[in-house]
Amino acid sequence: MSLPVTVVTVHHKTPDLLDQLYVSLRRVYEHIDIIVVDGGSGDDRASMTALQSLSQDPALTVHYENHNIGHGPGMDAGIRAARAGWILTLDTDCIIERGGWIEQMLSTVTKNRMGYACGGVVNVDRAGNRIEDGGIPYCRPVTALWRRRVYLNHPRFELHGAPCLRNQISASRAGWRIIDFPVDDYVTHLTRGTRTRHGDHWVNRGPIL
């Protein structure tokens, strides 16, 4: 079954993680469209070899940036390059364990006509730091499904520790819903794959609004 979904993942000099994500995704979703946004890996031979190899897949497109623009701006570039009605953001340090979950996420979010984003939801403060109680519900973009037309009407994902927070706050104020989904039942997140190797380069982690 063809899904109205494009996968967007952001890559920076971690070709082994990208290949692992790709293989695990293709094992269960053979034909889903994929956009890889590469942030300045042109001087890394292993990365370029991996990207050229993946480009042989007719359902995969590589969007090249000339520098490491960061996770939030990278997701934004991929969303704007896509044409599908729904975008699934996936971090490169994810491994897809089994299929069926994208269909379930799509069904979950479309049951409500104001459904916007679907994924693992946590509570954060105004700086995007995770807290136990209260605060702002935040759908983590590690594995999340987004209604593209709604995204385009709200602030872009940005260079920040919580890159989607301003966007989600704006969408929520307009009446759109952020919906929790047990993504960890289907996807293993290895955590901090790119950050561990190349560090963070956020503009800030102060209060976002």
C-alpha positions in Angstrom: 0.0 0.0 0.0 1.3 3.4 -0.9 1.4 5.9 2.0 1.0 9.7 1.6 4.2 10.0 3.7 7.7 11.2 3.0 10.5 10.3 5.5 12.9 13.2 6.3 16.2 12.5 8.0 19.1 14.9 8.6 22.7 13.6 8.2 26.1 15.0 9.1 29.1 12.8 8.8 27.6 9.6 10.3 27.3 7.3 7.3 27.2 4.2 9.4 24.1 5.4 11.3 22.5 6.6 8.1 23.0 3.2 6.4 21.7 1.4 9.5 18.5 3.5 9.5 18.1 3.0 5.8 18.5 -0.7 5.9 16.1 -1.1 8.8 13.5 1.2 7.2 13.6 -0.5 3.8 13.3 -3.9 5.4 9.7 -3.1 6.4 8.8 -0.2 4.1 10.3 -1.0 0.7 8.8 1.9 -1.3 8.2 4.8 1.0 9.8 8.1 -0.2 12.8 9.3 1.7 14.6 12.7 1.7 18.1 12.8 3.3 19.2 16.3 4.1 23.0 16.3 4.2 24.6 19.1 6.1 28.1 19.7 4.8 29.5 16.2 4.6 31.3 17.0 1.3 34.8 16.7 2.8 34.0 13.3 4.3 34.7 10.5 1.8 32.8 7.8 3.7 29.7 10.0 3.9 29.8 10.9 0.2 30.2 7.2 -0.8 27.2 6.3 1.4 25.1 9.1 0.0 26.0 8.2 -3.6 25.1 4.6 -2.9 21.7 5.5 -1.4 20.9 7.8 -4.3 20.6 4.7 -6.5 17.3 4.1 -4.7 14.7 5.8 -7.0 12.5 6.6 -4.0 15.3 8.4 -2.2 16.5 12.0 -2.7 19.6 13.6 -1.2 19.2 17.3 -0.5 22.7 18.8 -0.1 23.6 21.8 2.1 27.1 23.3 1.9 27.5 23.4 5.7 26.2 21.8 8.8 22.9 23.8 9.2 21.7 21.8 12.2 18.9 19.4 13.0 16.0 21.9 13.0 16.9 23.8 9.8 17.7 20.4 8.2 14.2 19.1 9.0 12.8 22.3 7.7 14.7 22.0 4.4 13.5 18.4 4.0 9.8 19.3 4.7 9.9 22.1 2.1 11.5 19.8 -0.5 8.8 17.2 0.0 5.5 17.1 -1.7 3.6 14.5 0.4 0.8 15.6 2.7 2.5 14.0 5.7 6.1 14.1 6.8 7.8 11.5 9.1 10.9 12.8 10.7 13.4 10.2 11.7 16.8 10.7 13.4 19.7 8.9 11.8 20.4 7.1 15.0 17.1 5.2 14.9 16.6 1.5 14.0 13.2 0.4 12.7 12.3 -2.8 14.5 9.0 -3.8 12.8 6.4 -2.4 10.4 2.8 -1.3 10.7 3.5 1.7 12.9 3.5 4.4 10.3 0.0 3.3 9.3 -1.1 3.4 12.9 0.4 6.9 13.4 -1.4 8.1 10.3 -4.7 6.6 11.5 -4.3 8.0 15.0 -3.6 11.6 13.9 -6.2 11.7 11.2 -9.0 10.5 13.5 -9.1 14.1 14.7 -9.5 16.7 12.0 -7.3 19.0 14.0 -4.5 16.5 14.4 -1.2 18.0 13.5 1.8 16.1 15.0 2.0 12.5 16.3 4.9 10.9 18.2 6.4 10.6 21.6 5.2 13.5 23.7 7.1 14.8 26.7 6.7 17.8 29.0 9.2 20.6 28.6 9.7 24.1 30.0 9.9 27.2 27.9 13.6 26.6 27.2 12.8 23.1 25.9 14.2 21.3 28.9 12.4 18.1 29.9 10.4 18.2 33.1 8.2 15.7 34.9 5.0 17.6 35.4 3.2 20.5 33.9 4.9 22.6 31.3 4.4 22.4 27.5 3.5 19.1 25.7 6.3 18.6 23.1 6.3 16.0 20.4 9.9 14.9 20.0 11.0 14.9 16.3 13.2 11.8 16.8 10.3 9.8 15.3 7.3 12.0 14.5 4.6 12.5 11.9 3.6 16.0 10.8 0.8 17.4 8.7 2.9 19.3 6.1 0.4 22.1 5.2 0.0 23.0 8.9 3.8 23.0 9.4 4.2 25.5 6.6 1.8 28.0 8.3 3.8 28.2 11.5 7.4 29.1 12.6 10.1 27.0 11.0 12.0 24.3 13.0 15.1 26.1 14.3 18.6 25.8 15.6 17.7 25.1 19.2 17.8 22.2 21.7 14.1 21.8 21.2 13.9 22.7 17.5 10.2 22.1 17.1 8.9 23.9 20.2 8.1 27.3 18.8 6.3 25.7 15.9 4.2 23.4 18.1 3.3 26.2 20.5 2.1 28.3 17.5 0.1 25.4 16.0 -1.4 24.5 19.4 -2.6 28.1 19.9 -4.3 27.9 16.5 -6.2 24.8 17.7 -4.1 22.0 16.2 -3.5 18.9 18.4 -0.2 17.3 19.4 -0.9 13.5 19.8 1.1 11.0 21.8 2.0 7.7 20.2 4.2 4.8 21.6 7.0 5.1 19.0 9.4 3.3 21.3 7.4 0.1 20.7 8.5 0.1 17.1 11.7 2.2 16.8 14.9 2.0 18.8 16.6 5.3 19.3 20.3 4.9 20.0 20.4 8.6 21.3 22.8 11.4 20.5 24.4 9.7 17.5 25.6 12.8 15.7 26.0 15.0 18.9 28.3 12.5 20.5 30.7 12.6 17.5 30.4 16.2 16.4 28.9 18.1 19.3 26.0 20.6 19.6 25.9 24.0 17.8 22.6 25.4 19.1 22.2 29.2 18.9 20.8 29.1 22.5 18.7 27.1 24.9 17.1 30.0 26.7 13.3 30.6 26.9 11.8 30.2 23.5 8.7 32.3 24.0 
